């Protein structure tokens, strides 16, 4: 085997000297994927399974004035239509310090695509139709589309419970930089 000029060294050893790293290994799922036999999540059907769809905001920033879900609830095959008032109201985030997001928006939407309502139905087509039947009245609010503009003191507040649009600012340091050089 000809040695490549691109051989990678790892702790003094070439990658080819390892038993696993740098080796071509057979994939255990390649046959079912190549033959089309693999089962993806969308292929799985279970008895009593429901399909969900989310109604998303068409506005970058708006106040939710009213949500009328009656039309969706009357549609045959719809099992549930929920909005923020139907949820426990527990806020979440990937970062605990920023936990300001409800699963469904209650008062305001903050970006195009923000989640407003959810539908569960017997099939996907019914869920999609039901989402279209939910009527939401919005009061469109000023939005910001540029991070520099959003940080200005006169920028419209997207998170009204905060003093600015800066979600988080953190500073970390350790060691002696002068000593490091």
Buried (B, 14 or more C-beta within 10 A) or exposed (E): EEEEEEEEEEEEEEBEEEEEEBEEEEEEEEEEEEEEEEEEEEEEEEEEEBBEBBBBBBBBBBBBEEBEBEBBBEBEBBBBBBBBEEEEEEEEEEEEEBEEBBBBBBEBBBEEEBBBBBBBBBEEEBBEBBBEBBEBEBEEBEBBEEEEEBEEEEBBBBBEEEEBBEBEEEEEEEEEEEEEE
